[in-house]
């Protein structure tokens, strides 16, 4: 069981890295301080999907990490 959780945690980590790297640049906090401010920016379409997908993957990664900790501490 621990092997399955470890492998799935690696897969989720790689997917999370890819989904974060695919998000558009310049849409963060740095644009507020130094970049051109074009007004309120709403994410639509694929950008919104990437943000939601990244949040889901991060929650799944945290859940898998906690499950890994619990199972490894019990010795199952």
C-alpha positions as CSV (number, residue, x, y, z in Angstrom):
1,X,0.0,0.0,0.0
2,X,2.8,2.4,0.8
3,X,4.4,1.7,-2.6
4,X,1.2,2.7,-4.3
5,X,0.9,5.9,-2.3
6,X,4.6,6.8,-3.0
7,X,4.2,6.3,-6.8
8,X,0.9,8.3,-6.9
9,X,2.5,11.1,-4.9
10,X,5.4,11.3,-7.4
11,X,2.9,11.4,-10.3
12,X,0.8,14.1,-8.6
13,X,4.0,16.1,-7.9
14,X,5.1,16.0,-11.5
15,X,1.6,17.0,-12.7
16,X,1.5,19.8,-10.2
17,X,4.9,21.1,-11.4
18,X,3.7,21.0,-15.1
19,X,0.4,22.7,-14.3
20,X,2.1,25.6,-12.4
21,X,4.7,26.1,-15.2
22,X,2.0,26.2,-17.8
23,X,0.2,29.2,-16.1
24,X,0.7,32.6,-17.7
25,X,3.6,34.7,-16.6
26,X,3.0,38.3,-15.3
27,X,-0.3,37.5,-13.8
28,X,1.0,37.5,-10.3
29,X,1.8,40.0,-7.6
30,X,4.9,41.4,-9.3
31,X,2.7,43.0,-11.9
32,X,1.1,45.2,-9.2
33,X,4.5,46.7,-8.1
34,X,6.5,47.0,-11.3
35,X,4.5,45.9,-14.3
36,X,1.9,47.6,-16.5
37,X,-1.4,47.5,-14.7
38,X,-4.2,47.0,-17.3
39,X,-7.0,46.8,-14.8
40,X,-8.8,43.8,-13.3
41,X,-7.8,40.5,-15.0
42,X,-10.2,37.7,-15.0
43,X,-9.0,34.2,-15.9
44,X,-11.1,32.5,-18.5
45,X,-11.0,29.2,-20.3
46,X,-7.9,27.2,-20.1
47,X,-6.2,29.6,-17.6
48,X,-9.0,29.1,-15.2
49,X,-8.9,25.3,-15.7
50,X,-5.1,25.4,-14.9
51,X,-5.7,27.4,-11.7
52,X,-8.4,25.1,-10.5
53,X,-6.5,22.0,-11.5
54,X,-3.4,23.2,-9.6
55,X,-5.5,23.8,-6.5
56,X,-7.0,20.3,-6.8
57,X,-3.6,18.7,-7.4
58,X,-2.0,20.5,-4.4
59,X,-4.8,19.4,-2.1
60,X,-4.4,15.8,-3.4
61,X,-0.7,16.0,-2.9
62,X,-1.2,17.2,0.7
63,X,-3.7,14.4,1.3
64,X,-1.3,11.8,-0.1
65,X,1.5,13.1,2.0
66,X,-0.6,12.9,5.2
67,X,-1.7,9.3,4.2
68,X,1.9,8.4,3.6
69,X,2.8,9.7,7.1
70,X,0.0,7.9,8.8
71,X,0.6,4.6,7.1
72,X,4.4,4.7,7.6
73,X,4.0,5.6,11.2
74,X,1.7,2.6,11.8
75,X,4.0,0.2,10.1
76,X,1.3,-1.3,7.8
